[in-house]
Amino acid sequence: MNKKILSKVIIFLMFLTGLLTAQTLKDIKIFSDYSSGIDKRFLVWKAAGVGGGADINFELYEGLTLGISAGYQLFTINQDSVIQQLQWDFWEYRYKGNISVDLTDTTIKATLSPFEKMDVMPIKLNLEYNYSPVADLTITPSLGGGIIFYTRRIYIEETWSKYYPTVGYTFIYSYRNFAPFKSGNPLFISSGLNASYKLTELFSIYGGFNYNHIIATDGDFGYDIFPFKNYYSVKLGLTFMY
C-alpha cells in the first residue's frame, strides 16, 4: 500500500474513532473470511480472496449496536485478455513490438503468462440489531457502508528460450515484467447476517455472510478500474464480550 492510500486510511480511522469513543464498548470480533466477486467487469471471470479483520461494536440502545469494521483480503484475479485490458503504455507502444521482432527468429520461443493480485482493505460503519431466539444463540442482521482501499498488482511471467542448432542446446530463462500498480478507494454499501453461539460469559463463536455493493462513481475513487461491481464474503470468527 502506498503512502497516499495509507494517509487516507489513517484520516478515516481518526474520524471514526472520534465518532465512537463516546459510546459504550459492547464487544470486539476477530474473523477470517473468504470473498468472491459476483458481477464482474473487464472480462474478469473469477475474483476470489481470503483474509480477515476485526469489528469493534458500541451499544447505542438495548440490542442495537454501531461498530467499525476493518479488514484485509488478498484477491487472485483471473481475466481474459489481461494485457489488452491493462492499457499499459510501455507494453503497447514499445515492448510488444520488440517481442514481435524477436519472435521472427525461428530459434526463439516465448511463453507469456499474466498474473494478477489485488490487495483490498475495506473499512466501514455497521449498524447491527442483536436478536436471541433461544438461550446462547444470537442472530444479527446488519447494514453498513464505507470505503474500500485497493491496489491491483499485475505482472507478466515471461519464459524465453533460444535453440542453438550447431550444438543442440536450448538456453532458457524467465523473469517477471511488472506493470504499474493501479489503486483507488471506491465507496460501498453492505448488508449481512451473523449467527453466534455463546461458549462462555466472555466469548462466543460466530459465522456470517455479507453482500457488498460498490457504488458507481464513474471517473472518481478508482471505480473505473475496480474489477467487479459487487461481491460476497463468508466469515468465521470469535466475539470477545465486555
Sequence and secondary structure as in RCSB ss.txt:
>XXXX:A:sequence
MNKKILSKVIIFLMFLTGLLTAQTLKDIKIFSDYSSGIDKRFLVWKAAGVGGGADINFELYEGLTLGISAGYQLF
TINQDSVIQQLQWDFWEYRYKGNISVDLTDTTIKATLSPFEKMDVMPIKLNLEYNYSPVADLTITPSLGGGIIFY
TRRIYIEETWSKYYPTVGYTFIYSYRNFAPFKSGNPLFISSGLNASYKLTELFSIYGGFNYNHIIATDGDFGYDI
FPFKNYYSVKLGLTFMY
>XXXX:A:secstr
  HHHHHHHHHHHHHHHHHHTTSEEEEEEEEEEEEEESSB TTEEEEEEEEEEEEEEEEEETTEEEEEEEEEEEE
EEEETTHHHHH  HHIIIIIHHHHHHHTTSTTEEEEEEEEEEEEEEEEEEEEEE EEEETTEEEEEEEEEEEEEE
EEEEEEEEEEEEEETTTTEEEEEEEEEE   EEE  EEEEEEEEEEEE SSSEEEEEEEEEEEE   TTSTTGGG
 SBSEEEEEEEEEEEE 
